Amino acid sequence: MKRLAFAIGVLALGFSATTAARADYAVVMFKDGYCRIWNTGGNPIQPGWKYHWVHLKTWELAASKKHYAEAHHWCKPFNAHGI
């Protein structure tokens, strides 16, 4: 009986370890007006953040939505040189 309980416990741990981690991305506009890609990880929306898109499955999709928001002047365009 102990072996059966141990085997069930090992199987339960194995199945829980193989479940995929949830990776949700969002395009978030902060108070400075710039949009950033944020890995929400399935967490609830934070108060005070303005979300343009949520529950995006890949970083590439979130990046394309961020560029779309910048092109439509919903967010300030990011300039690495500060110009």
C-alpha positions in Angstrom: 0.0 0.0 0.0 2.9 2.3 0.8 4.4 1.6 -2.6 1.1 2.5 -4.4 0.8 5.8 -2.5 4.4 6.6 -3.3 3.9 5.8 -7.0 0.8 8.0 -7.1 2.7 10.8 -5.4 5.6 10.6 -7.9 3.2 10.6 -10.8 1.3 13.6 -9.5 4.6 15.5 -9.1 5.6 14.5 -12.6 2.4 15.7 -14.2 2.5 19.0 -12.3 6.1 19.6 -13.4 5.2 19.1 -17.1 2.5 21.7 -17.3 3.5 24.7 -19.4 4.2 27.9 -17.7 1.8 30.7 -18.7 3.5 33.5 -20.5 1.2 36.4 -21.2 2.5 39.7 -22.4 0.8 43.1 -22.4 1.5 46.5 -24.0 1.5 48.9 -21.1 1.6 52.7 -21.1 3.3 54.2 -18.0 2.9 57.7 -16.7 5.8 59.0 -18.8 3.8 58.2 -21.9 6.0 55.5 -23.2 4.7 52.0 -23.9 6.6 48.9 -22.9 6.1 45.2 -23.3 5.3 43.7 -19.9 5.4 40.0 -19.0 2.3 39.7 -16.9 2.7 36.0 -16.3 -1.1 35.7 -15.9 -1.1 38.2 -13.0 -4.0 40.6 -12.7 -3.9 44.1 -14.1 -2.0 46.5 -11.9 -3.9 49.7 -10.9 -2.8 52.9 -12.5 -1.4 51.2 -15.7 -3.0 51.8 -19.0 -3.1 48.6 -21.0 -3.5 48.8 -24.8 -3.4 45.0 -25.3 -3.4 42.1 -22.8 -3.0 38.3 -23.0 -0.6 38.4 -26.0 1.0 34.9 -26.3 4.4 35.8 -27.7 6.9 38.6 -27.2 7.0 39.2 -31.0 3.3 39.7 -31.2 3.5 42.2 -28.3 6.4 44.0 -30.0 4.3 44.4 -33.2 1.3 45.8 -31.2 3.7 48.2 -29.4 5.0 49.5 -32.7 1.4 49.9 -33.9 0.5 51.9 -30.9 3.6 54.2 -31.4 2.7 54.6 -35.1 -0.8 55.7 -34.2 0.5 58.2 -31.6 -1.1 56.3 -28.7 2.3 56.2 -27.1 5.5 58.2 -27.3 7.9 56.6 -29.8 11.0 55.2 -28.0 14.2 56.8 -29.1 17.4 55.2 -27.6 19.4 58.4 -28.2 17.0 60.7 -26.3 16.4 62.9 -29.4 
